[in-house]
């Protein structure tokens, strides 16, 4: 099932430039990596989906103009122990990271 990229809540505070550059320059690895992304669906929240792993790939997809992705799996948040997962994603939301372009000013050379 395809979902809109802009319906996925970003879930990191910062992204590393070297990782963005890696996926930007290695199209085959980037496209293969997009197919491995798992997203969580959440009802009654300020966003519809979020991902646990793959934020850099989704950011690169945004920069490349990709509007839809077909995740490997969509996991219903209610079906898993989600305390840690949810806490980290709502933190990003509360920090003002609500769209992929919000990362444009949060790219770091290194941690």
C-alpha positions as CSV (number, residue, x, y, z in Angstrom):
1,X,0.0,0.0,0.0
2,X,1.4,3.4,-1.0
3,X,1.3,6.2,1.5
4,X,2.1,9.9,1.1
5,X,5.5,10.8,2.3
6,X,4.2,14.0,3.9
7,X,1.9,11.9,6.1
8,X,4.9,10.4,7.9
9,X,6.1,12.3,11.0
10,X,9.9,12.7,11.0
11,X,11.4,11.0,14.1
12,X,14.9,12.4,14.7
13,X,16.2,15.6,16.1
14,X,19.0,15.9,13.5
15,X,20.3,14.1,10.4
16,X,24.0,13.6,9.5
17,X,25.2,15.2,6.3
18,X,27.4,12.2,5.4
19,X,24.4,9.9,5.5
20,X,22.3,12.2,3.4
21,X,25.1,12.5,0.9
22,X,25.6,8.7,0.8
23,X,21.9,8.0,-0.1
24,X,21.9,11.0,-2.5
25,X,24.8,9.6,-4.5
26,X,23.9,5.9,-4.3
27,X,20.6,5.7,-6.0
28,X,20.4,1.9,-6.1
29,X,21.1,1.6,-2.4
30,X,18.7,4.4,-1.7
31,X,15.9,2.9,-3.6
32,X,16.5,-0.5,-2.1
33,X,16.5,1.1,1.3
34,X,13.2,2.8,0.8
35,X,11.6,-0.7,0.3
36,X,12.8,-1.7,3.8
37,X,11.2,1.1,5.7
38,X,8.5,0.1,8.2
39,X,6.1,2.7,9.4
40,X,3.7,2.8,12.4
41,X,0.2,3.9,12.0
42,X,-1.3,5.9,14.9
43,X,-5.0,6.9,15.2
44,X,-6.1,9.9,17.2
45,X,-2.7,11.6,17.1
46,X,-1.4,14.8,15.5
47,X,0.1,12.7,12.7
48,X,-1.0,9.6,10.8
49,X,2.3,7.7,10.5
50,X,5.9,7.7,11.7
51,X,9.0,5.6,11.1
52,X,11.4,4.2,13.6
53,X,14.3,3.7,11.2
54,X,14.7,5.3,7.9
55,X,14.4,9.0,8.6
56,X,17.5,9.9,6.4
57,X,16.1,7.8,3.5
58,X,12.7,9.5,3.8
59,X,14.4,13.0,3.9
60,X,16.4,12.1,0.8
61,X,13.1,10.9,-0.9
62,X,11.6,14.3,0.0
63,X,14.6,16.2,-1.5
64,X,14.3,14.1,-4.7
65,X,10.6,15.0,-5.0
66,X,9.2,11.6,-4.2
67,X,5.6,12.0,-3.0
68,X,4.6,8.4,-2.2
69,X,6.4,5.4,-0.8
70,X,5.4,1.8,-0.3
71,X,6.7,0.7,3.0
72,X,7.8,-2.8,3.7
73,X,5.3,-3.0,6.6
74,X,2.7,-0.8,8.2
75,X,2.5,-1.6,11.9
76,X,-0.5,-0.6,14.0
77,X,0.9,1.3,17.0
78,X,-1.8,-0.3,19.2
79,X,-0.5,-3.8,18.4
80,X,3.0,-3.2,19.9
81,X,4.6,-2.0,23.2
82,X,5.0,1.5,22.0
83,X,6.0,3.6,25.0
84,X,9.6,4.2,23.9
85,X,8.8,4.4,20.2
86,X,6.0,6.9,20.8
87,X,8.0,9.1,23.3
88,X,10.8,9.7,20.8
89,X,8.4,10.5,17.9
90,X,6.2,12.9,19.9
91,X,9.4,14.6,21.1
92,X,10.4,15.4,17.5
93,X,6.8,16.7,16.9
94,X,7.0,18.9,20.0
95,X,10.4,20.2,19.0
96,X,8.8,21.6,15.8
97,X,9.9,18.9,13.4
98,X,6.7,18.2,11.6
99,X,7.6,18.1,7.9
100,X,10.6,16.7,6.1
101,X,11.8,20.2,5.1
102,X,12.1,21.1,8.8
103,X,15.3,19.0,8.7
104,X,16.9,21.5,6.3
105,X,18.2,23.5,9.3
106,X,18.9,20.4,11.4
107,X,21.6,18.7,9.4
108,X,24.9,18.2,11.2
109,X,28.4,17.3,10.1
110,X,28.7,14.9,13.0
111,X,27.1,14.3,16.5
